[in-house]
Amino acid sequence: MASSCAIFDLCDEAEQSRWSLGIGVRSLHIRTGSCMEVQLCNAEDTPDRSLYRDAKRGQVEWEEAIRDSRKAVDASPQDHPDRAAALRKLGLRLFNRYRELGALTDLEEAIRVDREVLKATPQDHPEWALYLGALGIALRHRYRELREEKDIQEAVELGRTALERTQKYQPDHAIYMGNLSSTLGERFWGTGDPAYIDEAIQLGRESLEATPEDNDYHSNRLNGLITLLSRRYDRKEAIADVEEAIQLGRRLLKMSVVGTTYEAETLAGLGAFVGKMYKAKGELADLKEAIVLLASVARHPSLRTVDRIRYAMEAVRYCALDLDWQQACEHSTLAIQLIRQLTPRWLENSDKQNLLRRLMGASVDAAAVALNAGKEPMAVLSLVEEGRSVLAASLEDMRTDLFDLWNKYPELAAQFVRLRDELDTPTTQVMSSTDGNLTPSLQTRSSLRSAAGLALHNLVIEIQKRPGFESFLVSPSEEEIRTAALHGPVVVVNVSQYRCDALIVEKEGVRSLALPQLEFWSLKEKVLKGSLGSLAVLAWLWETVTKPILDSLGIVERPSGENWPHIWWVPTGLLSRFPLHAAGYHHQGSTNSVLDLAMSSYGLSVKAIVQGRRRRVVKAPSTSGSSDQALIVAMQHTPEYNRLRFVEKESVMVETFCKSMLFDCVHPSQRKQEVMTHLKNCRIFHFAGHGHTNNSDPSQSSLLLEDWKDDRLTVAALMELNLRERSPFLAYLSACGTGKLENEGLSDEGIHLISGCQLAGFRHVIGTLWEVNDESCVHMARLTYEGIQDGSLRDESVCVGLHRATRELRDRWLRESASAKPTKLPREADTFALADGMDSIIIGEDNQPGSEGSRKIVIHDPDKRDERLMHWVPYVHFGV
């Protein structure tokens, strides 16, 4: 260990022994991943104790520790014998901050630094195996995050190599057995191959047997074996495994120090095992104990926020089995309160998205539980709002209108803008310079973001102390929520496994309406079938969702004049994929449909609607000298995609309308950077071409331009734009699936191309829920722009225009469809353009040619291709 303890010139000789202690304890943590060594590192004279302070580490402490480590690395020449130790310290600190705060950028850098450690260390070095193990642990964690097979494969190889380099009589041998055991367990979790879990458990038992009970590692080995037994039970359901896990868990709990992370993790594991025992045997005592254990974990301050939320919602699930809704409400409310703490402003949007995908359904379940507990509708709505669209709300806060703040407190406004701009700049991950030293951008970018985030947090508190700004960046009040319904009711449809309801916001207040015929599992089944736009599903949506709501609102007859009722829909969860605006029975003479009774718009949340209406409309001169620009991008030819014959016709038509409304029409080169530049000056953006939905990472869904293979115009890129000061009027996305939500884990975040444009600053966005027909796009756009022109570009003109266009194309479809006169509920077989997995439509891969008539690579069943082509269904309006 001697070589690991030298800290160059950063401390004097008297400090060497204290550094030795800190590094020695760090080695234990690297080898085991255990938190037991935290107790030792809390000693006041341990120089690295801030790194390990159990549940007390703050953002500032992390920044100081990592900054010191970067300085140490920079101070060491490439060939210095102690460079590896300095790099290892930096890697460990980055890894631990990732464990604490969840930033994938920290994990990525930790892995890169760990590789540098190995390059800087001879293979005959006594700690070579230790460094192999450290890299393996980091790769194992990245596999948990990204599920890339190469990471877990390399982690297993590193674990085996580290084990092979030690002899059975060496103390480290048991350590590396335990480490490899954990990695194999993770490998099993990904593949399901029983050989991995059996080997993992065998290694875990051997590691435990080789460790005396008074050894600091004994508890860690116990914990590892318990986890493996639990995983095998999940696949094989052998009751002996969970019984042994509970026995070992109780033993481990007695060894845990109260108040530590280790105690929290032990309680969590034991709660999960007791819950499994209840499910296996059905004994009420097990259910009660599981609730107590999981609830205690959710309130344990030493645990990571994301884990506290997960365990709180797990406690809710067990309370629901016991029908204890009051206690369930307490736990779910805690979970929602913690969600905003999960995504500090300094975190990259990609990291926030990664954390939020783990909390699927938390907000809707919390709302359902609150209704079962008898809570008031306004309180229930607050739970839905706080736990959904978190990423969007974070961006909305960052880009809030500062007009009043500039007028009254210009110094504070200037500080806010400076810090906001700092956080709006995405981190550039620079790997390393040619000489192997860490580059300045890598050293400073994440630190600057973190420091800026903390400064902005403190600045917001300072602003809120000023008269008239007490509600600055605070969630809308009940009065402000009611103003969202100024032009029509806002209907939040809450879909939960526990119950389904509509939360109806009106000028008079908020009320709830139970939707007993809408069931979560039935909805999920329809999503799996892919029948999102079939006549049967539209009829089902009418009966279960929209008709009860319209009846409750008193909207039961077709309006006789031009003043149609206007509803803003805020669907949650899987319901976000369905066309509520098109629900109903569509045949000649029928008025039993939403289209025939009201106009429809959509919102990501009530808060988003409120904030959108707060935003002032500002006209700024463009670079061309005209007061308004219409940016028109027409992609008739997209590399490796099918030609769109009608795009040029659509482009000419849109330009004609825009010129008649005195817009200066701009047709830039069809490359991302050129389009992004012109987006900053336009008031209308019309895109006609192909859209791509990224199912695994919706922030990477994109509008496909000429250079899409190298530089895509993604949701993430749109969200990074800040057009709020100009508040452009309309983004019309005439492409497939621009509002498509395929990632169930992020369904409540509403991350798609439509929301990307909204978050960039557009007041209105028109897009589609799924595939659309090339020729029909021209007709829909023409009719919509006619309505916008007739309405003189007022806010309501967009919804009016799209509603008229949709009804006209629907009526045309009725006239042309000889078979569109059903006398009974339509059959599920009567489907159109649906989602993955249907026989009637197959979504192709990105590099496959598509059908000539579709703005996405899509192959239709020949027998269905010309049947009931309901091209009017998927178009939606999001806006104020």
Secondary structure, DSSP 8 states (H G I E B T S, - for coil): -HHHH--TTSS-GGGHHHHHHHHHHHHHHHHH--STTHHHHTSTT-TTHHHH-TTT--HHHHHHHHHHHHHHHHTS-TT-TTHHHHHHHHHHHHHHHHHHH--HHHHHHHHHHHHHHHHTS-TTSTTHHHHHHHHHHHHHHHHHHH--HHHHHHHHHHHHHHHHTS-TTSHHHHHHHHHHHHHHHHHHHHH--HHHHHHHHHHHHHHHHTS-TTSTTHHHHHHHHHHHHHHHHHHH--HHHHHHHHHHHHHHHHHS-TTSHHHHHHHHHHHHHHHHHHHHH--HHHHHHHHHHHHHHHT-TTS-HHHHHHHHHHHHHHHHHTT-HHHHHHHHHHHHHHHHHHS-TTS-HHHHHHHHGGGTTHHHHHHHHHHHTT--HHHHHHHHHHHSSHHHHHHHHHT---HHHHHH-HHHHHHHHHHHHHHHS--------TTSS--HHHHHHHHHHHHHHHHHHHHHHHHHTSTT-TTTT----HHHHHHTTTTS-EEEEEE-SS-EEEEEEETTEEEEEE-TT--HHHHHHHHHHT-SSSHHHHHHHIIIIIHHHHHHHT--S--SSS---EEEEEE-GGGGGS-GGG-B--STT---BSTTT-EEEE-S-HHHHHHHHHS-------TTS-S-EEEEEE-S--TTS---TTHHHHHHHHHHHHHHTT-EEE---SSHHHHHHHHTT-SEEEEES-EE--SS-GGG-EE--TTTTTS-EEHHHHHH---TTT--SEEEEESTTTT----GGGTTTT-SHHHHHHHHT-SEEEEESS--BHHHHHHHHHHHHHHHHHTTT-HHHHHHHHHHHHHHHHHHHHHH-TT---SS---TT---S--TT-SSEEE--TTS---TTBSSSEEE-TTTTTSS--TTSSEEEEE-
